[in-house]
Amino acid sequence: MSAFEAAGLTRSYQLEGVTVDALRGVDLTIGDGEFAAIVGPSGSGKSTLMHLLGCLDRPTSGVLRVGGVDVSTLDDTQLAELRNRMIGFVFQSFHLLARTSALDNVALPLVYRGVAKADRRKRARAALEAVGLAHRLDHRPSQMSGGEQQRVAIARALVGDPQVVLADEPTGNLDTRNGEEVMGLLERLNADQGVAIVLVTHEAEVANRARRQIHVRDGLIERDVA
Ligand SMILES: Nc1ncnc2c1ncn2[C@@H]1O[C@H](COP(=O)(O)OP(=O)(O)OP(=O)(O)O)[C@@H](O)[C@H]1O
């Protein structure tokens, strides 16, 4: 089954009476276990596409299937459930809760899923161990380096066993060494656990590590190179 199947996907925004066509008819299939980078100039539609794939937003027209499910058939609650079950998110600026320990940050997606507390803590600990942070369970984000914070965010993305991790500029706020480490971690997850990774990046070295590069320009896929 494909993680994502999009056909004729469009997304328009209304801005002060003007229509902005951010995506203008995207056909795209991303299979299970792929490692793909979405690249393209500023304003080309990369974030809009990521938001649609991540079920954070809905298309204006076209069909999008996530894990085989046509998202237009779901109400907002069902869409949130699909997102929580299928997709993990990693953001450029980490998006961790500042006053909350690494362990509780990672456990948070399981709260929404109704997992019991003891089980949440066990799974969050295992996810933090998997990203090499077994020694940082009780640290708060402000007590950790940028690289460590991004690894906490990756552990949070993984704790619910998603089929896909969507990462928006995951190395954008990191220095070269920490960026390398985060990319190595994403590569390992993809290779060892079969989690599909779809990331947006401006950095050629990061894009080159993906096995597929999807080039977006003016709201369309201009080139798709595997
Ligand atoms: N909420 C919004 N309201 C109006 N226009 C928007 C909105 N979000 C995005 N746009 C417009 O849609 C187009 C695509 O934006 P998008 O953020 O998807 O591009 P991007 O490729 O991710 O850019 P960047 O690399 O700068 O993040 C741009 O013209 C942008 O100005």
PDBQT file of the ligand as one rigid body, heavy atoms in Angstrom, charges set to zero:
ROOT
HETATM    1  N1  LIG A 301      -2.011  30.882   4.638  1.00  0.00    +0.000 N 
HETATM    2  C1  LIG A 301      -1.714  31.422   3.446  1.00  0.00    +0.000 A 
HETATM    3  N2  LIG A 301      -2.458  32.435   2.938  1.00  0.00    +0.000 NA
HETATM    4  C2  LIG A 301      -2.174  32.975   1.735  1.00  0.00    +0.000 A 
HETATM    5  N3  LIG A 301      -1.169  32.578   0.940  1.00  0.00    +0.000 NA
HETATM    6  C3  LIG A 301      -0.388  31.574   1.395  1.00  0.00    +0.000 A 
HETATM    7  C4  LIG A 301      -0.608  30.957   2.659  1.00  0.00    +0.000 A 
HETATM    8  N4  LIG A 301       0.330  29.996   2.830  1.00  0.00    +0.000 NA
HETATM    9  C5  LIG A 301       1.098  30.013   1.737  1.00  0.00    +0.000 A 
HETATM   10  N5  LIG A 301       0.676  30.959   0.855  1.00  0.00    +0.000 N 
HETATM   11  C6  LIG A 301       1.251  31.247  -0.478  1.00  0.00    +0.000 C 
HETATM   12  O1  LIG A 301       1.267  30.031  -1.209  1.00  0.00    +0.000 OA
HETATM   13  C7  LIG A 301       2.461  29.915  -1.974  1.00  0.00    +0.000 C 
HETATM   14  C8  LIG A 301       3.213  28.642  -1.553  1.00  0.00    +0.000 C 
HETATM   15  O2  LIG A 301       3.653  28.792  -0.218  1.00  0.00    +0.000 OA
HETATM   16  P1  LIG A 301       4.449  27.662   0.573  1.00  0.00    +0.000 P 
HETATM   17  O3  LIG A 301       4.606  28.140   1.987  1.00  0.00    +0.000 OA
HETATM   18  O4  LIG A 301       3.797  26.357   0.363  1.00  0.00    +0.000 OA
HETATM   19  O5  LIG A 301       5.865  27.677  -0.177  1.00  0.00    +0.000 OA
HETATM   20  P2  LIG A 301       7.263  27.009   0.231  1.00  0.00    +0.000 P 
HETATM   21  O6  LIG A 301       7.784  26.380  -1.006  1.00  0.00    +0.000 OA
HETATM   22  O7  LIG A 301       7.084  26.136   1.408  1.00  0.00    +0.000 OA
HETATM   23  O8  LIG A 301       8.129  28.275   0.613  1.00  0.00    +0.000 OA
HETATM   24  P3  LIG A 301       9.380  28.425   1.644  1.00  0.00    +0.000 P 
HETATM   25  O9  LIG A 301      10.484  27.612   1.053  1.00  0.00    +0.000 OA
HETATM   26  O10 LIG A 301       9.669  29.885   1.603  1.00  0.00    +0.000 OA
HETATM   27  O11 LIG A 301       8.918  27.937   2.973  1.00  0.00    +0.000 OA
HETATM   28  C9  LIG A 301       3.240  31.204  -1.733  1.00  0.00    +0.000 C 
HETATM   29  O12 LIG A 301       2.922  32.094  -2.779  1.00  0.00    +0.000 OA
HETATM   30  C10 LIG A 301       2.690  31.707  -0.416  1.00  0.00    +0.000 C 
HETATM   31  O13 LIG A 301       2.800  33.100  -0.328  1.00  0.00    +0.000 OA
ENDROOT
TORSDOF 0
